[in-house]
Amino acid sequence: MSSTILSTLRGLDDDNEKELKSYFDDIMSRAPADDHEYLGEIVNALIQISSKCIYIIDHPFFIRIRNTFINNLEKSVDNFTLSCRIGELFSQLTNHTNDKNIQLVREFFADSNLTECLITSITNLSSTSNDHLIGSIEHMIDAYHKFQDDRPAIQDDPILSTLIMPIVNFFKSNEYKNSFFQLSAKQDQLTSFQKLILVTCPTYIKSYWGQLQEEIFSAIAQVTLTRASEIFEHFLPSIDDWQEPVIWSIYSLILLCQRCGNEHLLPAYDLQHKKILHHVLNIVQGKELWDVANQDSTSDKRQYRVNQLFCYSTLYIYTTTFLPELRDKLKENNITPLLIRLTKAKYDKIQFHAYRTLAAVLTDNDIKQLANPAQITTVFITYMKKTLDVIVLRQRLENLLLSLKILIQHDQIRGEFARQMDGLPLLLRCATELQFEGTKIQLRSLNILMSLTFNNEIKVLLEKNSTFIQHLRTLATSSKSPELQKIVDGILWRLFPKYETTETKFQYDVMISYSHKDKDLCHQIHKALVANNFRVWIDLERMHGIMMQAMAEAIEQSRYILICMSDSYCVSPYCQAEAQYAFEKQRILIPLRVQMGYKPQGWLAFTISGRMYVDFIKLNFETAYAKLMSQFHQNPVDEKDVAPRLSQPNVKDAVVE
């Protein structure tokens, strides 16, 4: 019978909804509601041609199928085979979800009877439950994941959102850890329960971006990050023997660890992430897996899983760079050669995540040693093109621009960006199009454009772009965002600088040029200088508006410029503008190290070349402050005016606890 139904359905026109509905009307009239054998035949046929049915999923016949699934699970029937096949059908149907049919699919699955049935079933489920019952639930959760993926508004549906926490609680149970440790490295297939708890549930959770995500991932982090290390320690010794089931389960776990690495959870669980990072680095260094990932075959399932493993492992490594302590650990471990190897992977997503990580850890010397730094620039431009016009990829575009903002500080990358001219129009679109107005995408693209003004070729192009300049001037007067006004002011000042005043007498003794991320120590230095009667210019409150002109005038009116060196300082285009302007005006620059272990590189190394710096990190504050006074003595500008401030500085009063 199923072959006849299948043949008839295949002959129907996919686009003729009326004809399809008429056929299902006929089936429904001939199929008694309690004839499960006949219903099973139809379901088996529909699984094979599911794409035809997605636009008529609201037909009464599919409602009947859904109700049959619910009744079977609620009544705990002896045979769950039909329920499992129905679950498989719904999983297949949701493969064809798109923007045109999403509301139809949402209405079908946002059925409170169905979600309540699933919640009750998963709450009572164990590894000893009926295999077809487990399969029924696994298929259905997979279906819910597919149509909600990358759709947070759908995830916040009041009925659909009730599923997430029961799935989280099931995942957090001891069944997860027990199932993992029962898994063998050489096992060639997951059991239905292992697939549900080790793969399907983690995939559903990691894809959740709804309003409850902070609560969800805080709950996940409490359990997952600790037991993840135990699992990695158990399986890593046999890494060369990992088959597809273990690889699939491991990367599903890594994905959850990555989602537990947001701005709140990464520092809160820094010790756990440090351990996990160590294990993940060992995974991506696995030679046998690397060979599998890059073999010529493209149809091997194990190779596909290995590529996913490397992709999500590299994504996790990138995520850890947002915590300075972990980023420093990567630098200390000399991760650059490993990342460069990953950039040569055949799978382009591995390359992308590797380059994003390189953006966070590379020094200028590292970039100079790369065989082809142009490839980095090409990858970022390529992914900008892929994400720019896709709404659901906005978060990815934001993160891409964040990485590029760091990377663009390196002169070699700026040069490549100037040569590969298809990148600049993309940035200008992000900065000026209405769809990005007021977003992080606009802010970050403008930050990148300001950094690119330090490349003369791009600076000239921007100066001649009258549309862009007019847009900036409009933003300068109409935007209510102080941060946006600051960026716009910075770009306009870089493109059309105003020259210094003719006043020759200095108004200030010292100007402190620093990144606000280092404000605690820099403000302490400021208070110490003021206590010793120095006239100090410092931006304490993060000025906006005409900030760049005020900065320029402060430099012109200051004897000494303190350059407070750190990673944050080096990657800030505002700080670079200050330091470069002070250098051009031949002011006396005194470098201060305000970050542990920081070594100046790139433009900053050039700017302070030949100058001794004062280390406010390695030395205690009193000793470092005394050395700063010594620097003033060694570089006098006007002995008569500045000498009284330098004689017998009141260090005790100057030190601020």
C-alpha positions as a printed Julia matrix, in Angstrom:
657×3 Matrix{Float64}:
   0.0    0.0    0.0
   2.77   2.45   0.91
   4.32   2.03  -2.55
   1.01   3.05  -4.17
   0.68   6.1   -1.91
   4.32   6.99  -2.55
   3.91   6.7   -6.31
   0.77   8.87  -6.26
   2.36  11.57  -4.09
   5.47  11.72  -6.26
   3.27  12.35  -9.25
   1.58  15.38  -7.66
   2.81  18.91  -8.38
   4.85  20.29  -5.43
   3.5   23.81  -5.98
  -0.15  22.78  -6.27
  -1.3   22.97  -2.63
  -4.94  22.52  -3.67
  -4.18  19.22  -5.37
  -2.13  17.99  -2.4
  -4.83  18.93   0.1
  -7.45  17.2   -2.03
  -5.4   14.01  -1.99
  -5.05  14.12   1.79
  -8.79  14.77   2.1
  -9.3   11.54   0.2
  -6.82   9.62   2.38
  -8.45  10.92   5.52
 -11.91   9.87   4.38
 -10.67   6.31   3.79
  -8.48   5.96   6.89
 -10.21   5.17  10.2
  -8.7    7.2   13.06
  -7.78   4.04  15.0
  -6.29   2.1   12.08
  -2.63   2.4   13.1
  -1.44  -0.1   10.51
  -2.87   1.97   7.64
  -1.61   5.18   9.25
   1.86   3.63   9.58
   1.92   2.82   5.86
   1.11   6.42   5.0
   3.71   7.79   7.43
   6.39   5.51   5.89
   5.57   6.9    2.46
   5.51  10.53   3.64
   8.98  10.21   5.2
  10.4    9.66   1.72
   8.71  12.69   0.13
   8.47  15.04   3.13
   9.41  18.13   1.13
   6.02  18.01  -0.62
   4.11  18.25   2.65
   5.66  21.18   4.53
   3.22  23.77   3.11
   0.16  21.72   4.02
   1.31  20.68   7.48
  -1.81  22.34   8.89
  -4.03  19.84   7.04
  -6.35  17.84   9.38
  -4.56  14.64   8.39
  -1.27  15.9    9.91
  -3.19  17.01  13.0
  -4.45  13.43  13.26
  -0.88  12.12  12.98
   0.24  14.53  15.71
  -2.62  13.46  18.0
  -1.76   9.81  17.44
   1.8   10.52  18.56
   0.51  12.22  21.74
  -1.96   9.45  22.55
   0.66   6.73  22.15
   3.1    8.44  24.53
   0.42   9.31  27.08
  -1.04   5.81  27.16
   2.4    4.15  27.37
   1.48   1.59  24.72
   3.53  -1.58  24.43
   4.7   -0.78  20.91
   6.12   2.7   20.18
   7.15   1.86  16.6
   4.48   4.1   15.04
   5.37   6.99  17.39
   9.02   6.65  16.4
   8.13   6.78  12.7
   5.9    9.82  13.25
   8.76  11.52  15.07
  11.05  10.72  12.14
   8.48  12.18   9.72
   8.27  15.43  11.69
  12.07  15.61  11.85
  12.21  15.19   8.06
   9.48  17.78   7.52
  11.31  20.47   9.5
  14.37  20.06   7.24
  12.38  22.13   4.77
  11.54  25.05   7.06
  12.18  28.49   5.58
  11.07  32.08   6.05
   7.96  31.49   3.94
   6.56  28.6    5.95
   8.01  29.21   9.42
   4.77  30.59  10.88
   2.85  27.6    9.58
   5.39  25.22  11.14
   5.44  27.21  14.36
   1.65  27.0   14.76
   1.7   23.25  14.16
   4.38  22.49  16.78
   3.31  25.14  19.32
   0.68  22.75  20.58
   0.51  22.6   24.38
  -0.66  18.98  24.39
   2.38  17.95  22.35
   4.92  19.91  24.42
   3.42  18.72  27.71
   3.55  15.14  26.46
   7.23  15.54  25.53
   8.07  17.16  28.88
   6.43  14.33  30.83
   8.14  11.68  28.7
  11.64  13.13  28.93
  11.29  13.68  32.67
  10.54   9.98  33.18
  13.02   8.69  30.59
  16.06   6.51  31.4
  18.58   4.39  29.55
  16.4    1.32  30.21
  13.29   2.82  28.57
  11.77   1.32  25.44
  14.1    1.91  22.47
  11.31   3.13  20.17
  10.03   5.46  22.9
  13.5    6.97  23.18
  13.62   7.26  19.38
  10.22   8.98  19.35
  11.44  11.67  21.75
  14.82  12.03  20.03
  13.25  12.61  16.62
  10.74  15.09  18.01
  13.36  17.16  19.88
  15.41  17.16  16.69
  12.37  18.51  14.83
  11.87  21.29  17.38
  15.54  22.21  17.09
  15.53  22.44  13.31
  12.71  24.93  12.89
  13.77  27.08  15.89
  17.48  27.22  15.03
  18.69  30.82  14.49
  15.16  32.08  15.26
  15.17  33.51  18.84
  11.75  35.12  18.34
  10.29  31.67  17.66
  12.15  30.24  20.67
  10.4   32.8   22.88
   6.97  31.5   21.91
   5.2   30.93  25.27
   4.43  27.29  24.45
   7.69  26.38  22.68
   9.8   27.96  25.43
   8.44  25.49  28.0
  10.6   22.74  26.45
  14.04  24.2   27.12
  14.35  23.8   30.88
  13.15  20.15  31.04
  15.69  19.32  28.31
  18.39  21.15  30.3
  17.48  19.22  33.47
  17.59  15.93  31.57
  21.02  16.84  30.19
  22.28  17.83  33.67
  21.26  14.48  35.15
  23.76  11.72  35.97
  22.47   9.87  32.92
  24.62  12.15  30.73
  27.92  11.37  32.42
  27.06   7.68  32.75
  26.16   7.46  29.05
  29.43   9.12  28.06
  31.57   6.76  30.14
  29.71   3.75  28.75
  30.75   4.89  25.27
  33.7    3.08  23.72
  36.26   4.91  21.58
  35.91   2.27  18.87
  32.1    2.04  19.09
  30.69   2.36  15.58
  27.14   3.49  16.43
  25.39   5.37  19.23
  22.5    3.71  21.02
  19.21   5.59  20.76
  19.59   6.84  24.35
  23.21   7.9   23.82
  22.22   9.83  20.71
  19.41  11.58  22.58
  21.38  12.66  25.65
  24.89  13.07  24.16
  24.01  14.75  20.85
  20.38  15.78  20.3
  19.78  17.47  23.66
  23.14  19.35  23.66
  22.45  20.49  20.09
  19.01  21.78  21.1
  20.46  23.63  24.1
  23.44  25.19  22.31
  21.09  26.58  19.64
  18.96  28.43  22.2
  19.22  32.24  21.97
  15.9   33.17  23.6
  15.2   35.44  26.54
  16.1   32.75  29.07
  19.62  32.17  27.72
  21.43  33.73  30.72
  19.49  31.51  33.13
  19.9   28.46  30.91
  23.66  28.67  30.44
  24.33  29.62  34.04
  22.58  26.36  34.98
  24.52  24.44  32.32
  27.89  25.9   33.39
  27.46  24.79  37.0
  27.56  21.13  35.95
  28.99  20.9   32.46
  32.33  22.69  32.79
  33.55  20.45  35.61
  32.44  17.15  34.15
  33.71  18.17  30.68
  37.29  18.0   31.97
  36.65  14.54  33.44
  35.27  13.34  30.11
  38.19  14.76  28.1
  40.71  13.2   30.49
  38.97   9.85  30.08
  38.88   9.87  26.26
  42.04  11.77  25.21
  44.45   8.83  25.73
  42.56   6.94  22.99
  42.18   9.91  20.61
  43.72   8.08  17.63
  41.01   5.4   17.92
  38.03   7.76  18.09
  35.25   6.7   15.78
  32.31   8.76  14.56
  30.08   8.33  17.68
  32.75   9.54  20.13
  33.76  12.42  17.86
  30.12  13.5   17.49
  29.54  13.38  21.25
  32.8   15.21  22.05
  32.17  18.13  19.73
  28.59  18.43  21.0
  30.06  18.85  24.48
  32.63  21.38  23.25
  29.82  23.43  21.71
  28.1   23.69  25.08
  31.39  24.67  26.75
  31.69  27.41  24.14
  28.19  28.7   24.92
  29.23  28.74  28.61
  31.96  31.2   27.65
  29.99  34.44  27.4
  31.17  37.69  29.01
  29.74  36.69  32.4
  30.47  32.97  32.53
  34.0   33.02  31.08
  35.5   34.98  34.01
  33.19  33.32  36.56
  34.46  29.85  35.58
  37.98  30.81  34.52
  39.66  27.85  36.23
  37.34  25.34  34.59
  37.81  26.98  31.19
  41.58  26.9   31.66
  41.44  23.11  32.06
  39.06  22.67  29.14
  41.26  24.87  26.94
  44.22  22.6   27.7
  42.23  19.54  26.6
  40.82  21.19  23.48
  44.32  22.23  22.4
  45.36  18.58  22.73
  42.42  17.56  20.54
  43.31  19.89  17.66
  46.92  18.7   17.84
  45.83  15.09  17.21
  47.84  14.0   14.16
  45.65  11.05  13.14
  42.46  13.15  13.28
  44.15  15.95  11.35
  45.08  13.49   8.59
  41.46  12.26   8.46
  40.14  15.84   8.22
  42.35  16.6    5.23
  42.13  13.39   3.24
  40.73  13.54  -0.29
  37.51  11.63   0.45
  34.46  13.88   0.89
  31.74  11.31   1.57
  33.19   9.62   4.66
  30.96  10.23   7.72
  33.91  10.05  10.12
  35.74  12.72   8.13
  32.68  14.97   8.31
  32.53  14.57  12.1
  36.27  15.22  12.44
  35.93  18.47  10.5
  33.09  19.49  12.81
  35.27  18.6   15.8
  38.12  20.81  14.57
  35.67  23.59  13.66
  34.01  23.76  17.08
  37.28  23.22  18.94
  38.81  26.18  17.12
  35.67  28.21  17.85
  36.05  27.39  21.56
  39.73  28.45  21.48
  38.66  31.74  19.88
  36.04  32.28  22.6
  38.69  31.96  25.34
  40.65  34.9   23.87
  38.01  37.25  25.32
  39.47  36.57  28.81
  42.91  38.23  29.11
  44.3   35.48  31.37
  43.41  32.76  28.86
  44.56  34.85  25.91
  47.92  35.31  27.65
  48.07  31.55  28.25
  47.64  30.96  24.51
  50.46  33.41  23.79
  52.72  31.79  26.39
  52.08  28.37  24.82
  53.18  29.74  21.44
  49.92  28.74  19.8
  50.68  30.61  16.56
  52.2   27.61  14.66
  49.16  25.47  15.56
  46.73  28.18  14.43
  48.64  28.66  11.18
  48.3   24.91  10.54
  44.55  25.18  11.17
  44.3   27.99   8.6
  45.35  25.4    6.01
  42.42  23.09   6.77
  40.17  22.16   3.85
  37.03  23.15   5.75
  36.68  26.93   5.42
  34.98  27.41   8.82
  38.06  25.98  10.56
  40.16  28.52   8.66
  37.85  31.36   9.69
  37.91  30.53  13.42
  41.69  30.04  13.29
  42.18  33.45  11.71
  39.87  35.06  14.26
  41.98  33.54  17.03
  45.18  34.66  15.32
  43.75  38.19  15.26
  43.67  38.12  19.07
  47.11  36.61  19.72
  49.36  37.66  16.83
  52.13  40.17  17.31
  53.43  42.34  14.5
  56.5   40.1   14.28
  54.25  37.04  13.89
  52.43  38.68  10.98
  55.71  39.61   9.31
  56.74  35.95   9.47
  53.5   34.65   7.89
  54.07  33.34   4.41
  50.95  35.03   3.08
  49.28  37.6    5.34
  47.03  38.48   2.4
  45.15  35.22   3.03
  43.98  36.46   6.44
  42.54  39.58   4.89
  40.9   37.55   2.12
  39.17  35.22   4.6
  37.7   38.13   6.59
  36.49  39.91   3.46
  34.96  36.64   2.19
  33.02  36.1    5.42
  31.88  39.72   5.46
  30.33  39.11   2.05
  28.64  35.92   3.31
  27.11  37.5    6.42
  26.37  41.09   5.42
  22.88  40.57   4.0
  21.73  37.61   6.12
  19.68  38.79   9.1
  20.12  35.63  11.18
  23.92  35.98  10.87
  24.09  39.47  12.4
  25.7   38.15  15.6
  28.36  36.45  13.5
  29.0   39.67  11.58
  29.35  41.57  14.88
  31.97  39.1   16.11
  33.75  39.14  12.76
  34.08  42.93  12.92
  35.3   42.69  16.52
  38.14  40.39  15.39
  38.9   42.58  12.39
  39.0   45.62  14.67
  41.9   43.99  16.53
  43.59  42.64  13.42
  43.46  45.93  11.53
  45.87  47.53  14.03
  48.73  45.65  12.33
  50.34  47.62   9.52
  50.65  44.53   7.3
  46.91  43.88   7.43
  46.1   47.54   6.79
  48.3   47.34   3.73
  46.53  44.21   2.51
  43.16  45.84   3.11
  44.27  48.74   0.92
  45.35  46.35  -1.83
  42.22  44.17  -1.67
  39.84  46.99  -2.44
  36.65  44.91  -2.27
  36.83  45.09   1.55
  36.46  48.87   1.93
  33.02  49.08   0.23
  31.73  46.38   2.6
  32.85  48.38   5.64
  31.29  51.52   4.22
  28.0   49.66   3.82
  28.13  48.55   7.46
  28.88  52.11   8.54
  26.27  53.94   6.48
  23.3   51.72   5.61
  20.05  52.29   7.46
  19.72  48.59   8.4
  22.83  48.87  10.61
  22.07  52.26  12.15
  22.71  52.33  15.9
  23.99  48.72  16.0
  27.32  47.25  17.09
  27.93  46.53  13.42
  27.91  50.25  12.63
  30.08  51.13  15.64
  32.66  48.46  14.94
  32.88  49.2   11.22
  33.44  52.9   11.98
  36.17  51.93  14.47
  37.84  49.87  11.77
  37.56  52.73   9.28
  39.22  55.07  11.77
  42.11  52.61  12.11
  42.36  52.42   8.33
  42.88  56.2    8.15
  46.44  55.47   9.3
  46.98  53.91   5.87
  47.61  56.78   3.44
  45.98  55.07   0.42
  42.73  54.44   2.26
  42.86  57.86   3.92
  42.92  59.51   0.5
  40.01  57.37  -0.72
  37.91  58.28   2.3
  38.74  61.99   1.96
  37.4   61.87  -1.61
  34.25  59.95  -0.7
  31.85  62.87  -0.39
  28.87  60.62   0.38
  30.67  59.05   3.34
  31.91  62.41   4.63
  28.41  63.89   4.44
  27.05  60.85   6.29
  29.64  61.37   9.05
  28.75  65.03   9.4
  25.06  64.16   9.62
  25.8   61.59  12.33
  27.91  64.14  14.21
  24.93  66.46  14.56
  22.0   64.02  14.71
  23.22  61.0   16.66
  22.34  60.81  20.35
  24.94  58.09  21.01
  28.05  59.52  22.74
  30.11  56.54  21.58
  29.06  57.03  17.97
  29.78  60.77  18.16
  33.25  59.99  19.49
  34.06  57.66  16.59
  32.7   60.08  13.99
  34.68  62.92  15.53
  37.81  60.77  15.45
  37.45  59.89  11.77
  36.72  63.48  10.73
  39.69  64.73  12.75
  41.97  62.14  11.14
  40.78  63.08   7.64
  40.64  66.86   8.16
  42.91  67.74  11.13
  42.86  71.23  12.64
  46.28  72.71  13.25
  47.68  73.72  16.61
  47.33  77.15  18.14
  50.23  79.6   18.03
  50.34  79.85  21.86
  53.9   79.02  23.0
  53.51  78.87  26.78
  52.49  75.46  28.08
  49.2   75.28  29.95
  49.9   71.76  31.3
  52.97  69.97  32.59
  51.7   66.5   31.73
  49.09  64.86  29.53
  48.16  61.24  30.31
  47.33  59.23  27.18
  45.68  55.94  28.19
  43.0   53.37  27.46
  40.0   53.55  29.78
  40.34  49.8   30.33
  43.48  50.68  32.33
  41.83  53.54  34.18
  42.38  52.33  37.77
  46.17  52.54  37.65
  46.24  55.55  35.31
  43.87  57.52  37.56
  46.13  56.64  40.51
  49.11  58.12  38.63
  47.02  61.21  37.86
  46.12  61.74  41.55
  49.75  61.33  42.53
  50.9   63.98  40.05
  48.17  66.41  41.12
  49.19  65.89  44.76
  52.68  67.04  43.74
  51.22  70.19  42.14
  51.66  69.08  38.52
  49.22  70.55  36.04
  47.77  67.44  34.41
  45.43  66.99  31.45
  43.53  63.7   31.47
  40.23  62.53  30.04
  38.64  61.19  33.23
  35.07  60.89  31.98
  35.55  59.61  28.42
  34.84  62.83  26.55
  32.6   62.82  23.51
  31.62  65.43  20.96
  34.71  67.41  19.93
  36.98  65.04  21.82
  39.7   64.78  19.15
  40.15  68.53  18.89
  40.33  68.81  22.69
  42.93  66.03  22.69
  44.98  67.78  20.02
  44.92  71.05  21.95
  45.91  69.23  25.15
  48.93  67.73  23.4
  49.91  71.11  22.01
  49.68  72.65  25.51
  51.55  69.89  27.4
  55.28  69.48  28.07
  55.26  65.71  28.66
  52.99  62.99  27.26
  52.7   59.82  29.33
  52.05  56.85  27.02
  50.32  54.2   29.18
  51.15  51.01  27.29
  48.9   47.94  27.23
  47.13  45.68  24.75
  44.05  47.88  25.03
  46.1   50.99  24.3
  47.76  49.43  21.27
  44.5   48.36  19.61
  42.68  51.65  20.21
  42.66  53.98  17.17
  42.05  56.91  19.52
  45.18  56.13  21.52
  47.14  55.7   18.31
  45.89  59.08  17.1
  47.0   60.71  20.39
  50.44  59.09  20.41
  51.07  59.78  16.73
  50.02  63.43  17.06
  52.26  63.89  20.09
  55.13  62.29  18.15
  54.53  64.61  15.18
  54.49  67.65  17.5
  57.81  66.52  19.0
  56.52  66.42  22.55
  58.53  64.48  25.13
  57.04  60.99  25.3
  57.47  58.94  28.48
  56.2   55.35  28.11
  54.65  53.64  31.16
  53.88  49.92  31.27
  50.46  49.46  32.88
  49.77  45.81  31.93
  51.61  42.75  33.2
  54.15  41.46  30.69
  53.12  43.86  27.92
  55.69  44.37  25.16
  55.09  47.21  22.68
  54.72  46.17  19.05
  53.79  47.62  15.69
  53.06  51.34  15.57
  53.53  51.72  19.34
  57.0   50.13  19.26
  57.96  52.55  16.5
  56.54  55.58  18.35
  58.43  54.95  21.61
  61.58  53.58  19.96
  64.75  54.5   21.9
  62.87  55.65  25.0
  63.17  54.11  28.46
  59.84  53.11  29.97
  58.69  53.07  33.58
  57.19  49.75  34.69
  54.26  50.46  37.02
  53.41  46.73  37.11
  56.73  45.1   37.95
  57.74  47.79  40.46
  55.73  48.92  43.47
  53.96  52.23  42.98
  56.38  54.33  45.08
  59.45  53.04  43.2
  57.82  53.44  39.78
  56.61  56.95  40.65
  60.15  57.94  41.71
  61.46  56.66  38.37
  58.84  58.77  36.6
  60.12  61.84  38.45
  63.61  60.88  37.33
  62.39  60.8   33.72
  61.08  64.35  34.11
  64.52  65.41  35.43
  66.29  63.77  32.5
  64.02  65.42  29.91
  63.55  69.04  31.04
  61.67  71.46  28.81
  61.7   74.59  30.91
  63.92  74.13  33.97
  62.84  77.37  35.63
  59.12  76.57  35.52
  59.14  72.82  36.11
  62.03  72.54  38.62
  59.95  73.38  41.73
  57.59  70.48  40.99
  60.48  68.04  40.56
  62.39  68.99  43.7
  61.58  66.66  46.6
  58.32  65.15  45.32
  55.97  64.27  48.14
  55.75  60.59  47.26
  53.91  59.63  50.45
  51.15  62.12  49.76
  51.2   61.24  46.07
  50.51  57.55  46.48
  46.81  56.77  46.3
  45.73  53.4   47.72
